[in-house]
Amino acid sequence: MKGKPKFKHGDTVCFIFKGEVKKGIVYIIDEFGCFSDPEDVCYDILIEDENMIYKHIPETMLGSELTK
């Protein structure tokens, strides 16, 4: 929910990107949305193995773990 992030800096989260499960840590929190989704909290997720930051990931796409 906008202004009330579910995850905090350093939390491990998972999300699906182009059909692949990604697991990383919360690096930056946009508590009041971002240009791509101004109504939801967005996050920048660091995936150290890839040396990559995935930016503006909506909270609705994140989970603490994914089940099959």
C-alpha positions as CSV (number, residue, x, y, z in Angstrom):
1,M,0.0,0.0,0.0
2,K,1.3,3.5,-0.9
3,G,3.3,5.0,2.0
4,K,3.4,1.7,3.9
5,P,6.0,-0.7,2.5
6,K,5.7,-4.4,3.3
7,F,9.4,-5.0,3.0
8,K,12.4,-3.1,4.4
9,H,15.9,-2.4,3.2
10,G,18.0,-5.6,3.2
11,D,15.0,-8.0,3.1
12,T,15.4,-10.9,0.7
13,V,12.6,-11.0,-1.9
14,C,11.7,-13.0,-5.0
15,F,9.9,-11.9,-8.2
16,I,9.4,-13.2,-11.7
17,F,11.2,-11.3,-14.5
18,K,10.7,-12.5,-18.1
19,G,9.5,-15.9,-16.9
20,E,12.5,-16.5,-14.6
21,V,12.4,-16.4,-10.8
22,K,14.8,-13.8,-9.4
23,K,15.9,-13.6,-5.8
24,G,17.6,-10.5,-4.4
25,I,17.6,-7.9,-1.6
26,V,15.7,-4.7,-1.2
27,Y,18.1,-1.9,-2.1
28,I,15.9,1.2,-2.4
29,I,12.2,1.7,-1.4
30,D,10.0,4.2,-3.2
31,E,7.3,4.4,-0.5
32,F,5.1,6.8,-2.4
33,G,5.2,5.1,-5.8
34,C,7.3,5.8,-8.8
35,F,6.6,7.1,-12.3
36,S,5.7,3.6,-13.6
37,D,3.3,2.9,-10.8
38,P,2.4,6.0,-8.7
39,E,-0.3,4.2,-6.7
40,D,1.9,1.3,-5.3
41,V,5.1,1.1,-3.3
42,C,8.0,0.2,-5.7
43,Y,11.4,-1.2,-4.9
44,D,14.9,-1.4,-6.5
45,I,16.1,-5.0,-6.0
46,L,19.8,-5.9,-6.0
47,I,20.9,-9.2,-7.3
48,E,24.5,-9.5,-6.4
49,D,25.2,-12.7,-8.5
50,E,24.2,-10.7,-11.6
51,N,25.8,-7.4,-10.5
52,M,22.4,-5.9,-11.4
53,I,19.7,-3.7,-9.8
54,Y,16.2,-4.2,-11.1
55,K,14.4,-0.9,-10.7
56,H,10.8,0.1,-10.0
57,I,9.5,-3.3,-9.2
58,P,5.9,-2.9,-7.8
59,E,5.3,-4.4,-4.4
60,T,2.5,-6.5,-5.9
61,M,5.1,-8.5,-7.8
62,L,7.3,-9.3,-4.8
63,G,7.2,-12.1,-2.3
64,S,9.4,-13.2,0.5
65,E,9.4,-16.7,-1.1
66,L,7.7,-18.2,-4.1
67,T,6.0,-21.6,-4.0
68,K,5.4,-23.9,-6.9
